[in-house]
Amino acid sequence: MNRTNSFVNALKWWPMPGGNNKTTFGSSVAVQKLRESKWFGPEEQRIFCAVVEYGFIVEIRSDQENNGWFGVVVCKSSKDYEHKKALPETIEIFSVKLRGNGLRVFKITLEDVWKRGWYIRINNFADKEKQPHCEKDIRDQITFARKANQSLWNNTQHFAYWCRYGSRQQDIRRRQMSECVKWGSVGMNAGMLLVMNSRQKSWSTSK
């Protein structure tokens, strides 16, 4: 796997106000490059935290594994996150794994990812074709997934896609209501036609 530091070395850093030694990036182009192709190791957690955002899809793997898994980033509420500076202890990753007869949701902290020696990269693979949900909708998707009694996903990539781009539950409910109204109206109209036909036949017979 390519974990080159060429993007990192090309960045210009400067201290944040307040003398807290925290840093930020000076190049939006470099940040986008980091988000598109960079594998981050445990020694680069500061850089990863500076470029990741709530609801991003991430891919995780180790040097010993050819196949990794996908998850969705959630930043827990904190004073630092409110100022758009996520920290390792405020970042959780949600994904699914096999439990019983289906895939069930689990979460892991970024700190645990680093402790296990895994590498991580941002992989919002469908952003060019699909409009990502807002933070609230992604949060709602994950909340719904954690309460689901049945497996709704084929694998970790499918789960991550569903959280970031998939049909929102409120949209599904609206479609269901629309279908109920539609078919309810059709049923009502059909019933009225049957009644009218029946009355017409009765009137004809009586004559």
C-alpha positions as CSV (number, residue, x, y, z in Angstrom):
1,M,0.0,0.0,0.0
2,N,1.2,3.5,-0.8
3,R,1.8,5.6,2.3
4,T,3.9,8.3,0.6
5,N,4.5,11.5,2.5
6,S,4.8,13.6,-0.6
7,F,1.5,15.4,0.0
8,V,2.3,16.0,3.7
9,N,5.8,17.3,3.0
10,A,4.4,19.8,0.5
11,L,1.9,21.3,3.0
12,K,2.5,24.6,4.8
13,W,1.6,24.6,8.4
14,W,1.2,27.5,10.9
15,P,0.2,27.6,14.6
16,M,-3.4,28.2,15.5
17,P,-4.3,31.3,17.5
18,G,-4.1,30.9,21.3
19,G,-0.7,29.3,21.5
20,N,-2.1,25.8,21.8
21,N,0.3,24.4,19.2
22,K,-2.6,23.0,17.1
23,T,-2.1,23.4,13.4
24,T,-4.1,23.8,10.2
25,F,-3.6,23.4,6.5
26,G,-2.8,26.2,4.1
27,S,-3.7,24.5,0.8
28,S,-7.2,23.3,0.0
29,V,-5.8,21.4,-3.0
30,A,-3.4,19.5,-0.8
31,V,-6.2,18.7,1.7
32,Q,-8.3,17.3,-1.2
33,K,-5.4,15.2,-2.3
34,L,-5.0,13.8,1.2
35,R,-8.7,12.9,1.2
36,E,-8.5,11.1,-2.1
37,S,-5.5,8.9,-2.0
38,K,-3.5,9.0,1.2
39,W,-3.2,6.0,3.6
40,F,-2.7,7.3,7.1
41,G,-0.7,5.4,9.8
42,P,-0.8,5.9,13.6
43,E,2.0,8.4,13.4
44,E,-0.1,10.6,11.2
45,Q,-3.2,10.9,13.3
46,R,-3.0,14.7,13.6
47,I,-3.1,15.1,9.9
48,F,-5.9,12.6,9.5
49,C,-8.0,14.5,12.1
50,A,-7.4,17.7,10.3
51,V,-8.9,16.5,7.0
52,V,-11.6,14.1,8.0
53,E,-15.2,15.2,8.5
54,Y,-18.4,13.8,9.9
55,G,-20.0,11.2,7.7
56,F,-16.9,10.5,5.6
57,I,-16.5,6.9,4.4
58,V,-13.2,5.4,5.4
59,E,-11.4,2.2,4.3
60,I,-9.3,0.3,6.9
61,R,-6.7,-2.4,6.4
62,S,-3.4,-3.7,7.7
63,D,-0.2,-4.6,6.0
64,Q,-0.9,-8.3,6.4
65,E,-4.4,-8.2,4.8
66,N,-5.2,-7.8,1.2
67,N,-8.8,-7.0,1.9
68,G,-9.9,-4.3,4.2
69,W,-13.3,-3.1,5.4
70,F,-15.3,0.2,5.2
71,G,-16.9,2.3,7.8
72,V,-18.5,5.7,8.4
73,V,-16.9,8.4,10.6
74,V,-18.8,9.9,13.5
75,C,-17.3,12.7,15.5
76,K,-18.7,12.8,19.0
77,S,-19.8,16.2,20.4
78,S,-17.0,18.0,22.1
79,K,-15.7,21.5,22.6
80,D,-13.0,20.8,20.0
81,Y,-15.3,19.3,17.5
82,E,-17.7,22.3,17.7
83,H,-14.8,24.3,16.4
84,K,-14.3,21.8,13.6
85,K,-11.1,20.3,15.0
86,A,-11.7,16.6,15.5
87,L,-9.5,14.7,17.9
88,P,-8.7,10.9,18.0
89,E,-10.7,10.5,21.1
90,T,-13.8,12.1,19.5
91,I,-13.8,10.0,16.4
92,E,-15.7,6.8,16.1
93,I,-16.1,4.5,13.1
94,F,-19.3,2.6,12.5
95,S,-19.4,-0.5,10.3
96,V,-21.0,-4.0,10.2
97,K,-19.8,-7.5,10.9
98,L,-21.3,-10.9,10.9
99,R,-23.3,-11.8,14.0
100,G,-25.6,-14.7,14.0
101,N,-27.4,-14.9,10.7
102,G,-26.7,-11.5,9.4
103,L,-24.6,-8.3,9.5
104,R,-24.9,-6.1,12.6
105,V,-23.6,-2.7,13.4
106,F,-20.6,-2.1,15.6
107,K,-18.4,0.8,16.4
108,I,-14.7,1.3,17.0
109,T,-12.7,4.3,18.1
110,L,-10.0,5.8,16.0
111,E,-7.6,5.3,18.9
112,D,-8.3,1.5,18.7
113,V,-7.7,1.5,15.0
114,W,-4.2,3.0,15.6
115,K,-3.6,0.6,18.5
116,R,-4.2,-2.4,16.3
117,G,-1.6,-1.1,13.8
118,W,-4.2,-0.6,11.0
119,Y,-4.0,2.0,8.3
120,I,-6.9,4.2,7.2
121,R,-7.8,6.3,4.2
122,I,-10.8,8.4,3.2
123,N,-12.7,6.8,0.4
124,N,-15.9,8.7,-0.5
125,F,-16.1,6.6,-3.6
126,A,-19.5,7.8,-4.9
127,D,-19.3,11.6,-4.2
128,K,-19.0,12.3,-7.9
129,E,-22.2,10.5,-8.8
130,K,-24.3,11.0,-5.6
131,Q,-25.2,13.8,-3.3
132,P,-24.0,12.9,0.2
133,H,-26.5,13.4,3.1
134,C,-26.1,16.2,5.6
135,E,-24.7,15.4,9.0
136,K,-28.1,15.0,10.6
137,D,-29.3,12.6,8.0
138,I,-26.2,10.4,8.3
139,R,-26.7,10.4,12.1
140,D,-30.3,9.3,11.6
141,Q,-29.2,6.6,9.2
142,I,-26.7,5.2,11.7
143,T,-29.3,5.4,14.5
144,F,-31.8,3.5,12.4
145,A,-29.2,0.9,11.5
146,R,-28.3,0.3,15.1
147,K,-31.9,-0.5,15.9
148,A,-32.6,-2.7,12.9
149,N,-33.6,-6.2,13.7
150,Q,-32.6,-7.6,10.4
151,S,-29.5,-7.4,8.1
152,L,-30.1,-4.7,5.5
153,W,-26.7,-4.7,3.9
154,N,-24.6,-7.1,1.8
155,N,-21.1,-6.0,3.2
156,T,-19.3,-3.2,4.9
157,Q,-19.0,-1.1,1.7
158,H,-22.8,-1.4,1.1
159,F,-23.4,-0.3,4.7
160,A,-21.1,2.8,4.3
161,Y,-22.7,3.7,1.0
162,W,-26.2,3.4,2.5
163,C,-25.3,5.7,5.4
164,R,-23.8,8.4,3.2
165,Y,-26.0,8.2,0.1
166,G,-28.8,5.7,0.6
167,S,-32.6,6.3,0.9
168,R,-33.4,8.2,4.0
169,Q,-36.0,6.7,6.3
170,Q,-38.3,9.7,6.1
171,D,-38.2,9.5,2.3
172,I,-39.2,5.9,2.4
173,R,-42.1,6.7,4.8
174,R,-43.3,9.4,2.5
175,R,-43.2,7.0,-0.5
176,Q,-45.1,4.5,1.6
177,M,-47.7,7.0,2.6
178,S,-48.0,8.2,-1.0
179,E,-48.5,4.6,-2.2
180,C,-51.2,4.1,0.5
181,V,-53.0,7.2,-0.5
182,K,-52.7,6.2,-4.2
183,W,-53.9,2.7,-3.8
184,G,-56.4,3.7,-1.2
185,S,-57.9,6.1,-3.7
186,V,-57.9,3.5,-6.4
187,G,-59.6,1.0,-4.1
188,M,-62.1,3.6,-3.1
189,N,-62.9,4.5,-6.7
190,A,-63.2,0.8,-7.6
191,G,-65.5,0.3,-4.7
192,M,-67.7,3.2,-5.8
193,L,-67.8,1.8,-9.4
194,L,-68.9,-1.6,-8.0
195,V,-71.6,0.0,-6.0
196,M,-72.8,2.1,-8.9
197,N,-72.8,-0.9,-11.2
198,S,-74.8,-2.9,-8.7
199,R,-77.4,-0.1,-8.3
200,Q,-77.6,0.2,-12.1
201,K,-78.3,-3.5,-12.5
202,S,-80.9,-3.4,-9.7
203,W,-82.7,-0.5,-11.3
204,S,-82.6,-2.2,-14.7
205,T,-84.0,-5.4,-13.3
206,S,-86.8,-3.6,-11.4
207,K,-88.0,-2.0,-14.6
